[in-house]
Amino acid sequence: MFSDKVKGYVCGMVSGATYGMIPLFSVPVLNEGVGFDSLLFYRYLMAAVVMGVIQLVRRRSIAISTEDIPHVLLLGVLFAFSSVFMFMAFDYMPTGLVSTMYFVYPVITAIIMSLFFRERMTWGRVLSLILALAGIAMLYVSDGEERISIFGVVLTFAAALVYALYIVITNKSRIRTMPSSTLAFWSLAVGAAIFFVRADFGMSLQAVPSFEAWGLILLLAIVPTVVSCTALVVSIRYVGSTVTSILGASEPVTAVLCGTLVFGEPMSLKIAMGIVVIIVAVLVLVTGDDFMAKLRSKSRKKAVN
């Protein structure tokens, strides 16, 4: 019913929007005293289990070939450490500033694709990327008292680089043809193993304090993890690495809206304008290149006539 290109755009926006719901489900659990490593372990483990159950119900195998194992392990490590570096950065700088700087990953993705894979950056992609960066910068509200930590900046850019590499490798390696649900399952399973090791092989894992916290962790595993990870792989497959990364601009919009509607954070004119600019950026990305192609076609027809 829908073209592959439309599916790619929709999945890219769904991936970003659902990923932006992480604070909605994680903040209440963190406020109950559960640490980052424990929370991330439970998140990745439950997400892998959910994905495995889905595959079982759909009667689809999660088996992979021996040749695919190194690629799957690498992607799992990259996906997990994008979370690790970001959460580490939160110890040195405000979360809003980290989230804003983190969105440099589309720029890194575009540079990698251009330098190593000769991908052409169209005017529509460049303009939408600039608008997205500007809009996200507007979402960050500073009270003038934050200090920029060099180590925090390094950690944030490391998180962005790792995530960009995950997107590029998913698009350009031999596992490009692997079913998206299978790739998502193994990325999450490898991530769970990494966080188990980080928690001293389970010795430092904290108990989940309440049934409400378990429910929130389950939602965290399903919505911004299973749904987001699967949609990300589908989007990369249909529209490529650069476009998918730019569509991730929907992520901070969702995070800001969750903060405003659920946690009572302020909604200023600047934030509202930032959201509008990001929406415009997505519209330019989706329609800009096709619009210019039509204009060029009309110009050529007029020249011929």
Phi, psi and omega in degrees: 000321178249148177288161179300324181295316178297318177301320180296316178297314181297314180295324177298317179288323177296318179300313180294316183295317180289324178297329179290352179274003180306313180299327182301321183261335186269324184302313178299325179290317177298323179293340176274002174101005178280130182283166183300312184298318178295314180299316181293325176297310180299320180299308183291320181296311181294324178296318179296319178296315179300315180296321178297319178296318178300316179297321180295315179297321180280359180057045177245139183281147174257007181294145177230159181283161179300323181294335182276343186303311180301321180293318180295318178298317180297315180295321178297319178296314180298314182297318181291317185285343171296324176288318182300309182297322181293314180294327175294323180295331180298338179284346185244337181217159178300148183300324180296318180292319178298315181297324179292312180294328182299332184286012170287351184298328174296325177295315179297318179300314180297320180295314179299315182295325181285317184285319189258340183234008175056033178284132183278131176269108179284166181296326180296318179293318180297312181296316181294324178295316178297315180296318180297316179297318179296316181296319180292324176298326179288336180288337182275118180256117182259140175265007175084001185250356182289144176251135178279122178262127179300316180294324177296319178296317179299316179296319181295315180290329175296319177298317180295318180296315181297317180292321177298318178296322177300315181295315183294314182295322177300326183277325192249357180267180183293341182275008178305326183270357179293140177307136185301322180292324178292315179296319179298317180302311184289327175299317181289320180295317177296319177300317178299319179296321180296315181288334174294318177294317180298333178270036179054048180054041175091347183291333183258007180294137178267146178287145175284125193282343186204163176295325178297320179294321177298319178297319179293321178295321177298316177296322177298323180288326185274304191285296183274008180239291180297308182296312183295315182296316180294315179296325179298314181296319179296316180297316179301319182296322188266327184236358175093170186291311186295312181297316180300317181294323178291322178297342177296355177298341177291343182297304180294333177298313179298317180299318179294317180296321176298318179297321182285312187281328186257316186260003175071023178286151186292146174245104182265170176298323180298318179294316179300318178294322178299319178297317179298318180297320179295319177299318177298320179300317179294318179297319178297318181297317184286322188250343189299310183294319178295322179297315180293325178297320179293320178297317179295322179296317179295321180296319178295321179295319178294321180295322180292319180287000000 
